[in-house]
Amino acid sequence: MRILMDTGPWIALIDKSEGRHRECVAWFSHFRGDIFSTEAVLTEVLYLLNFSFKAQAAAMDFVLQGAITLIPTSPESLKYVRKIMKKYQDLPMDFADATLVSVARDSGIFHIATLDRKDFGIYRVGRKSFSNAI
């Protein structure tokens, strides 16, 4: 199975004070497959974990140890990101979410680990919708 990782579960895996920490740890420990995310999501994770270098290092270790593969943003995907951020500006859609939607479009991965069920329940790529793994 291939899945996209959003900010919320990534933080919850690291920060024991997060309300859904145990749920996300249990999901992650049983998940078998490949996890993908974007540098924008990692940036958001690091920003939100700025209370602790140890927590930030743990987030980076997910990538450095191969648990999460980062998909880079290309000029073509950035054009698409801009387009969909405008489309969903009433939510509003943030840059990190838009990069995940772009990766979904390019990779065909519509399974997502997110705590943001509301927004990812609305986002579409054509007629394809996201299914939440957590």
C-alpha positions, 0 to 999 in steps of 0.5 A: 500500500502507498499512502500520503502523510499529512502534518497532523499525524506526523506531529502526533507520532512525535509529540506525546501530548497530542490528543491522538498520539496513541492512535497515530502510533498504533496506526504507524506500527501496524502500517505496511507499505510506503509513505510519501509526503512533501517538503512543505509538509515537513516544513509545517511539521518542523514549525509546529514542533519548534518547541523542541530540537529533539522533536524536530530531529525526530521528524527529520529522522522519519525521512533520513531513516526512510520511513517517509519519502519526500516528493519534491515540488517541480515548476509544473506541480507548483503551477497546479498547486497555485491553481488549486489553492485558488480553487479552494481559497474559501476553505482556505487550502494551505500550501502543504495540503495543496502539495499533497493534492498535487502529489496525489494527482501525479502519483495516483495515491489517494490514501492519506494519513490525516487528522484533517478529515474536513478539508481532505473530505472536500478536496478532489482531483477530477472525480477522485476523492481521498480516503483517510487511513487513520 
